[in-house]
Amino acid sequence: MRFRHFIKPFPRPMLVLSNAPHRGGLSRGNGFFFMGVPKDYSGDYRKDCLAFEREHGLKDFVGFMTAADIEKVLSIAKSGNVTAYVTAGITNPAIAGEEPPPWKPGTINIALVIEEGLTVGAMANAIMTATEAKTYTLLKLGYNATGTTSDGIGIFAFEGNKEWAGTATELGLNIGRAVRKALEESLRKWEEMRRASDSP
């Protein structure tokens, strides 16, 4: 059985900072993908992501995985030079610093494409700002959580001199707006899908 996916190629390589299961860390990427997996997935993620990349003719792509129905929950929001691509599933909500609940499949993936030139420090700052926006959105919508136990995030930008991406900057403002809008929309879609599956 094949699971749906989303592939985003870039016109030219971008600098990447991520915790993605495929090509995570600091690197250069030609794009990224969200790869769908079954809810009971327990495979070799390194092998499976590499096979996915090769099967689709991709090279040097950063890869995220999710058991959420990507076609139904993917949300995209743009603010300024920032575009957020989000897939949300929150069957395993968690609060940082507290013992996590029994594991269930559920992941919030955030890929931010920033069409500006940033330092690596600014990219780390962007992760912080995006995470703050994610947590605020969850609390605002009534989830008693700061995230899930398997969240993924990736910052894609051009290499440059911009040093800051915090909440006091225009870039940080755009990051927050894009993440909040895309995540709220993705969670709404996920909730609608969950309610539909629970109905008789």
ChimeraX commands (.cxc) that place a marker at each C-alpha (Angstrom):
marker #1 position 0.00,0.00,0.00 radius 0.5
marker #1 position 1.32,3.43,-0.91 radius 0.5
marker #1 position 0.84,6.46,1.31 radius 0.5
marker #1 position 0.40,9.97,-0.02 radius 0.5
marker #1 position 3.25,12.45,0.02 radius 0.5
marker #1 position 4.20,16.04,-0.77 radius 0.5
marker #1 position 7.36,17.08,-2.61 radius 0.5
marker #1 position 8.60,20.67,-2.79 radius 0.5
marker #1 position 11.59,21.29,-5.11 radius 0.5
marker #1 position 13.50,24.58,-5.01 radius 0.5
marker #1 position 14.63,26.56,-8.08 radius 0.5
marker #1 position 18.12,26.57,-6.58 radius 0.5
marker #1 position 19.71,24.94,-3.50 radius 0.5
marker #1 position 18.99,26.47,-0.10 radius 0.5
marker #1 position 20.75,26.31,3.24 radius 0.5
marker #1 position 18.91,23.99,5.63 radius 0.5
marker #1 position 18.77,23.61,9.40 radius 0.5
marker #1 position 16.42,20.88,10.57 radius 0.5
marker #1 position 15.77,17.87,12.77 radius 0.5
marker #1 position 14.31,15.96,9.83 radius 0.5
marker #1 position 14.80,12.17,9.86 radius 0.5
marker #1 position 16.29,12.36,6.35 radius 0.5
marker #1 position 19.30,14.65,5.84 radius 0.5
marker #1 position 18.69,16.47,9.11 radius 0.5
marker #1 position 21.17,18.90,10.63 radius 0.5
marker #1 position 22.91,21.70,8.75 radius 0.5
marker #1 position 23.20,21.10,5.04 radius 0.5
marker #1 position 22.20,22.31,1.60 radius 0.5
marker #1 position 19.04,21.00,0.01 radius 0.5
marker #1 position 17.36,21.01,-3.36 radius 0.5
marker #1 position 13.95,20.74,-1.72 radius 0.5
marker #1 position 12.03,18.79,0.88 radius 0.5
marker #1 position 9.33,16.15,1.13 radius 0.5
marker #1 position 6.65,15.01,3.54 radius 0.5
marker #1 position 6.49,11.22,3.33 radius 0.5
marker #1 position 3.36,9.39,4.45 radius 0.5
marker #1 position 3.71,6.25,6.56 radius 0.5
marker #1 position 1.16,3.90,8.15 radius 0.5
marker #1 position -0.06,4.63,11.68 radius 0.5
marker #1 position 1.68,1.51,13.00 radius 0.5
marker #1 position 4.98,2.36,11.23 radius 0.5
marker #1 position 8.02,0.77,12.85 radius 0.5
marker #1 position 10.39,0.53,9.91 radius 0.5
marker #1 position 13.95,1.68,9.26 radius 0.5
marker #1 position 13.35,5.39,8.60 radius 0.5
marker #1 position 16.82,5.98,7.19 radius 0.5
marker #1 position 16.43,3.21,4.64 radius 0.5
marker #1 position 12.82,4.09,3.82 radius 0.5
marker #1 position 13.47,7.81,3.31 radius 0.5
marker #1 position 16.44,7.08,1.07 radius 0.5
marker #1 position 14.32,4.65,-0.95 radius 0.5
marker #1 position 11.60,7.30,-1.27 radius 0.5
marker #1 position 14.13,9.87,-2.50 radius 0.5
marker #1 position 15.53,7.49,-5.09 radius 0.5
marker #1 position 12.10,6.25,-6.21 radius 0.5
marker #1 position 11.02,9.80,-7.00 radius 0.5
marker #1 position 14.24,10.82,-8.71 radius 0.5
marker #1 position 15.23,13.29,-6.00 radius 0.5
marker #1 position 18.72,14.27,-4.91 radius 0.5
marker #1 position 19.75,16.04,-1.69 radius 0.5
marker #1 position 16.20,16.56,-0.45 radius 0.5
marker #1 position 15.36,16.89,3.23 radius 0.5
marker #1 position 12.68,14.41,4.28 radius 0.5
marker #1 position 10.00,14.44,6.97 radius 0.5
marker #1 position 7.63,11.61,7.86 radius 0.5
marker #1 position 4.06,11.58,9.16 radius 0.5
marker #1 position 1.17,9.17,9.66 radius 0.5
marker #1 position -1.31,12.00,9.07 radius 0.5
marker #1 position -3.14,12.04,5.75 radius 0.5
marker #1 position -0.89,14.56,4.01 radius 0.5
marker #1 position -3.31,15.24,1.17 radius 0.5
marker #1 position -6.01,16.22,3.69 radius 0.5
marker #1 position -4.05,18.08,6.40 radius 0.5
marker #1 position -1.29,19.90,4.49 radius 0.5
marker #1 position -1.66,23.65,4.90 radius 0.5
marker #1 position 0.46,26.39,3.35 radius 0.5
marker #1 position 0.57,30.02,4.50 radius 0.5
marker #1 position 2.71,32.93,3.33 radius 0.5
marker #1 position 3.66,36.13,5.15 radius 0.5
marker #1 position 6.24,38.43,3.63 radius 0.5
marker #1 position 9.16,36.35,2.40 radius 0.5
marker #1 position 8.21,33.38,4.61 radius 0.5
marker #1 position 6.12,30.41,3.49 radius 0.5
marker #1 position 5.11,27.77,6.05 radius 0.5
marker #1 position 4.25,24.22,5.00 radius 0.5
marker #1 position 2.58,22.34,7.85 radius 0.5
marker #1 position 1.16,18.87,8.42 radius 0.5
marker #1 position -0.48,18.31,11.80 radius 0.5
marker #1 position -1.59,15.26,13.71 radius 0.5
marker #1 position -1.88,15.49,17.48 radius 0.5
marker #1 position -2.88,12.08,18.79 radius 0.5
marker #1 position 0.21,12.13,21.03 radius 0.5
marker #1 position 0.23,15.63,22.61 radius 0.5
marker #1 position 3.03,16.32,25.05 radius 0.5
marker #1 position 4.22,19.08,27.36 radius 0.5
marker #1 position 7.95,19.83,27.46 radius 0.5
marker #1 position 9.38,18.81,30.83 radius 0.5
marker #1 position 6.59,16.38,31.73 radius 0.5
marker #1 position 6.51,12.62,31.27 radius 0.5
marker #1 position 5.02,11.91,27.85 radius 0.5
marker #1 position 1.83,9.86,27.50 radius 0.5
marker #1 position 1.92,6.35,26.00 radius 0.5
marker #1 position 3.18,6.72,22.45 radius 0.5
marker #1 position 0.70,7.07,19.63 radius 0.5
marker #1 position 1.45,8.17,16.05 radius 0.5
marker #1 position 1.05,11.91,15.61 radius 0.5
marker #1 position 3.40,14.58,14.38 radius 0.5
marker #1 position 3.46,18.29,13.64 radius 0.5
marker #1 position 5.84,18.97,10.77 radius 0.5
marker #1 position 6.80,22.56,9.95 radius 0.5
marker #1 position 8.91,23.46,6.94 radius 0.5
marker #1 position 9.69,27.17,6.61 radius 0.5
marker #1 position 10.98,28.50,3.31 radius 0.5
marker #1 position 12.53,31.94,3.85 radius 0.5
marker #1 position 13.48,33.82,0.72 radius 0.5
marker #1 position 16.13,35.90,2.42 radius 0.5
marker #1 position 19.83,35.56,3.17 radius 0.5
marker #1 position 20.38,34.39,6.76 radius 0.5
marker #1 position 23.26,33.42,8.97 radius 0.5
marker #1 position 23.12,30.01,10.64 radius 0.5
marker #1 position 22.46,31.82,13.92 radius 0.5
marker #1 position 19.41,33.50,12.40 radius 0.5
marker #1 position 18.16,30.12,11.22 radius 0.5
marker #1 position 18.42,28.80,14.78 radius 0.5
marker #1 position 16.57,31.92,15.92 radius 0.5
marker #1 position 13.87,31.14,13.31 radius 0.5
marker #1 position 13.40,27.67,14.81 radius 0.5
marker #1 position 12.85,29.28,18.20 radius 0.5
marker #1 position 10.30,31.76,16.84 radius 0.5
marker #1 position 8.45,29.07,14.89 radius 0.5
marker #1 position 8.31,26.84,17.96 radius 0.5
marker #1 position 6.90,29.67,20.06 radius 0.5
marker #1 position 4.23,30.24,17.39 radius 0.5
marker #1 position 3.42,26.54,17.31 radius 0.5
marker #1 position 3.03,26.32,21.08 radius 0.5
marker #1 position 0.90,29.47,21.25 radius 0.5
marker #1 position -1.38,28.11,18.54 radius 0.5
marker #1 position -1.86,24.80,20.37 radius 0.5
marker #1 position -2.71,26.53,23.65 radius 0.5
marker #1 position -4.98,29.04,21.93 radius 0.5
marker #1 position -6.95,26.21,20.33 radius 0.5
marker #1 position -7.37,24.43,23.65 radius 0.5
marker #1 position -4.76,21.70,23.38 radius 0.5
marker #1 position -3.00,21.10,26.71 radius 0.5
marker #1 position 0.32,20.62,24.95 radius 0.5
marker #1 position 3.45,22.35,23.74 radius 0.5
marker #1 position 3.75,19.97,20.80 radius 0.5
marker #1 position 3.86,16.25,20.15 radius 0.5
marker #1 position 6.58,13.74,20.97 radius 0.5
marker #1 position 7.78,13.56,17.37 radius 0.5
marker #1 position 7.57,17.07,15.91 radius 0.5
marker #1 position 9.74,17.99,12.95 radius 0.5
marker #1 position 10.96,21.40,11.83 radius 0.5
marker #1 position 13.11,22.66,9.00 radius 0.5
marker #1 position 14.32,26.14,8.09 radius 0.5
marker #1 position 15.23,26.66,4.44 radius 0.5
marker #1 position 16.91,29.96,3.52 radius 0.5
marker #1 position 19.64,31.45,1.40 radius 0.5
marker #1 position 23.02,32.02,2.95 radius 0.5
marker #1 position 23.41,35.67,3.87 radius 0.5
marker #1 position 24.03,38.31,6.52 radius 0.5
marker #1 position 20.70,38.67,8.30 radius 0.5
marker #1 position 21.48,37.76,11.91 radius 0.5
marker #1 position 18.17,37.79,13.75 radius 0.5
marker #1 position 14.74,36.20,13.34 radius 0.5
marker #1 position 13.22,36.73,16.78 radius 0.5
marker #1 position 9.83,38.16,17.65 radius 0.5
marker #1 position 11.13,41.77,17.64 radius 0.5
marker #1 position 12.11,41.56,13.95 radius 0.5
marker #1 position 10.04,41.83,10.78 radius 0.5
marker #1 position 11.27,38.38,9.77 radius 0.5
marker #1 position 10.21,36.94,13.12 radius 0.5
marker #1 position 6.81,38.56,12.76 radius 0.5
marker #1 position 6.35,36.93,9.37 radius 0.5
marker #1 position 7.52,33.55,10.70 radius 0.5
marker #1 position 5.01,33.73,13.54 radius 0.5
marker #1 position 2.15,34.75,11.28 radius 0.5
marker #1 position 2.85,32.08,8.67 radius 0.5
marker #1 position 3.27,29.28,11.22 radius 0.5
marker #1 position 0.18,30.23,13.20 radius 0.5
marker #1 position -2.03,30.47,10.14 radius 0.5
marker #1 position -0.83,27.22,8.54 radius 0.5
marker #1 position -0.87,25.24,11.78 radius 0.5
marker #1 position -4.33,26.43,12.80 radius 0.5
marker #1 position -5.67,25.47,9.38 radius 0.5
marker #1 position -3.95,22.07,9.43 radius 0.5
marker #1 position -5.27,21.28,12.91 radius 0.5
marker #1 position -8.78,22.25,11.83 radius 0.5
marker #1 position -8.52,19.86,8.89 radius 0.5
marker #1 position -7.17,17.11,11.15 radius 0.5
marker #1 position -9.98,17.57,13.67 radius 0.5
marker #1 position -12.60,17.44,10.91 radius 0.5
marker #1 position -11.03,14.26,9.56 radius 0.5
marker #1 position -10.95,12.70,13.04 radius 0.5
marker #1 position -14.60,13.57,13.72 radius 0.5
marker #1 position -15.60,12.09,10.37 radius 0.5
marker #1 position -13.79,8.84,11.17 radius 0.5
marker #1 position -15.45,8.65,14.62 radius 0.5
marker #1 position -18.98,9.18,13.31 radius 0.5
marker #1 position -21.12,6.06,12.73 radius 0.5
marker link #1:1,2 radius 0.2
marker link #1:2,3 radius 0.2
marker link #1:3,4 radius 0.2
marker link #1:4,5 radius 0.2
marker link #1:5,6 radius 0.2
marker link #1:6,7 radius 0.2
marker link #1:7,8 radius 0.2
marker link #1:8,9 radius 0.2
marker link #1:9,10 radius 0.2
marker link #1:10,11 radius 0.2
marker link #1:11,12 radius 0.2
marker link #1:12,13 radius 0.2
marker link #1:13,14 radius 0.2
marker link #1:14,15 radius 0.2
marker link #1:15,16 radius 0.2
marker link #1:16,17 radius 0.2
marker link #1:17,18 radius 0.2
marker link #1:18,19 radius 0.2
marker link #1:19,20 radius 0.2
marker link #1:20,21 radius 0.2
marker link #1:21,22 radius 0.2
marker link #1:22,23 radius 0.2
marker link #1:23,24 radius 0.2
marker link #1:24,25 radius 0.2
marker link #1:25,26 radius 0.2
marker link #1:26,27 radius 0.2
marker link #1:27,28 radius 0.2
marker link #1:28,29 radius 0.2
marker link #1:29,30 radius 0.2
marker link #1:30,31 radius 0.2
marker link #1:31,32 radius 0.2
marker link #1:32,33 radius 0.2
marker link #1:33,34 radius 0.2
marker link #1:34,35 radius 0.2
marker link #1:35,36 radius 0.2
marker link #1:36,37 radius 0.2
marker link #1:37,38 radius 0.2
marker link #1:38,39 radius 0.2
marker link #1:39,40 radius 0.2
marker link #1:40,41 radius 0.2
marker link #1:41,42 radius 0.2
marker link #1:42,43 radius 0.2
marker link #1:43,44 radius 0.2
marker link #1:44,45 radius 0.2
marker link #1:45,46 radius 0.2
marker link #1:46,47 radius 0.2
marker link #1:47,48 radius 0.2
marker link #1:48,49 radius 0.2
marker link #1:49,50 radius 0.2
marker link #1:50,51 radius 0.2
marker link #1:51,52 radius 0.2
marker link #1:52,53 radius 0.2
marker link #1:53,54 radius 0.2
marker link #1:54,55 radius 0.2
marker link #1:55,56 radius 0.2
marker link #1:56,57 radius 0.2
marker link #1:57,58 radius 0.2
marker link #1:58,59 radius 0.2
marker link #1:59,60 radius 0.2
marker link #1:60,61 radius 0.2
marker link #1:61,62 radius 0.2
marker link #1:62,63 radius 0.2
marker link #1:63,64 radius 0.2
marker link #1:64,65 radius 0.2
marker link #1:65,66 radius 0.2
marker link #1:66,67 radius 0.2
marker link #1:67,68 radius 0.2
marker link #1:68,69 radius 0.2
marker link #1:69,70 radius 0.2
marker link #1:70,71 radius 0.2
marker link #1:71,72 radius 0.2
marker link #1:72,73 radius 0.2
marker link #1:73,74 radius 0.2
marker link #1:74,75 radius 0.2
marker link #1:75,76 radius 0.2
marker link #1:76,77 radius 0.2
marker link #1:77,78 radius 0.2
marker link #1:78,79 radius 0.2
marker link #1:79,80 radius 0.2
marker link #1:80,81 radius 0.2
marker link #1:81,82 radius 0.2
marker link #1:82,83 radius 0.2
marker link #1:83,84 radius 0.2
marker link #1:84,85 radius 0.2
marker link #1:85,86 radius 0.2
marker link #1:86,87 radius 0.2
marker link #1:87,88 radius 0.2
marker link #1:88,89 radius 0.2
marker link #1:89,90 radius 0.2
marker link #1:90,91 radius 0.2
marker link #1:91,92 radius 0.2
marker link #1:92,93 radius 0.2
marker link #1:93,94 radius 0.2
marker link #1:94,95 radius 0.2
marker link #1:95,96 radius 0.2
marker link #1:96,97 radius 0.2
marker link #1:97,98 radius 0.2
marker link #1:98,99 radius 0.2
marker link #1:99,100 radius 0.2
marker link #1:100,101 radius 0.2
marker link #1:101,102 radius 0.2
marker link #1:102,103 radius 0.2
marker link #1:103,104 radius 0.2
marker link #1:104,105 radius 0.2
marker link #1:105,106 radius 0.2
marker link #1:106,107 radius 0.2
marker link #1:107,108 radius 0.2
marker link #1:108,109 radius 0.2
marker link #1:109,110 radius 0.2
marker link #1:110,111 radius 0.2
marker link #1:111,112 radius 0.2
marker link #1:112,113 radius 0.2
marker link #1:113,114 radius 0.2
marker link #1:114,115 radius 0.2
marker link #1:115,116 radius 0.2
marker link #1:116,117 radius 0.2
marker link #1:117,118 radius 0.2
marker link #1:118,119 radius 0.2
marker link #1:119,120 radius 0.2
marker link #1:120,121 radius 0.2
marker link #1:121,122 radius 0.2
marker link #1:122,123 radius 0.2
marker link #1:123,124 radius 0.2
marker link #1:124,125 radius 0.2
marker link #1:125,126 radius 0.2
marker link #1:126,127 radius 0.2
marker link #1:127,128 radius 0.2
marker link #1:128,129 radius 0.2
marker link #1:129,130 radius 0.2
marker link #1:130,131 radius 0.2
marker link #1:131,132 radius 0.2
marker link #1:132,133 radius 0.2
marker link #1:133,134 radius 0.2
marker link #1:134,135 radius 0.2
marker link #1:135,136 radius 0.2
marker link #1:136,137 radius 0.2
marker link #1:137,138 radius 0.2
marker link #1:138,139 radius 0.2
marker link #1:139,140 radius 0.2
marker link #1:140,141 radius 0.2
marker link #1:141,142 radius 0.2
marker link #1:142,143 radius 0.2
marker link #1:143,144 radius 0.2
marker link #1:144,145 radius 0.2
marker link #1:145,146 radius 0.2
marker link #1:146,147 radius 0.2
marker link #1:147,148 radius 0.2
marker link #1:148,149 radius 0.2
marker link #1:149,150 radius 0.2
marker link #1:150,151 radius 0.2
marker link #1:151,152 radius 0.2
marker link #1:152,153 radius 0.2
marker link #1:153,154 radius 0.2
marker link #1:154,155 radius 0.2
marker link #1:155,156 radius 0.2
marker link #1:156,157 radius 0.2
marker link #1:157,158 radius 0.2
marker link #1:158,159 radius 0.2
marker link #1:159,160 radius 0.2
marker link #1:160,161 radius 0.2
marker link #1:161,162 radius 0.2
marker link #1:162,163 radius 0.2
marker link #1:163,164 radius 0.2
marker link #1:164,165 radius 0.2
marker link #1:165,166 radius 0.2
marker link #1:166,167 radius 0.2
marker link #1:167,168 radius 0.2
marker link #1:168,169 radius 0.2
marker link #1:169,170 radius 0.2
marker link #1:170,171 radius 0.2
marker link #1:171,172 radius 0.2
marker link #1:172,173 radius 0.2
marker link #1:173,174 radius 0.2
marker link #1:174,175 radius 0.2
marker link #1:175,176 radius 0.2
marker link #1:176,177 radius 0.2
marker link #1:177,178 radius 0.2
marker link #1:178,179 radius 0.2
marker link #1:179,180 radius 0.2
marker link #1:180,181 radius 0.2
marker link #1:181,182 radius 0.2
marker link #1:182,183 radius 0.2
marker link #1:183,184 radius 0.2
marker link #1:184,185 radius 0.2
marker link #1:185,186 radius 0.2
marker link #1:186,187 radius 0.2
marker link #1:187,188 radius 0.2
marker link #1:188,189 radius 0.2
marker link #1:189,190 radius 0.2
marker link #1:190,191 radius 0.2
marker link #1:191,192 radius 0.2
marker link #1:192,193 radius 0.2
marker link #1:193,194 radius 0.2
marker link #1:194,195 radius 0.2
marker link #1:195,196 radius 0.2
marker link #1:196,197 radius 0.2
marker link #1:197,198 radius 0.2
marker link #1:198,199 radius 0.2
marker link #1:199,200 radius 0.2
view
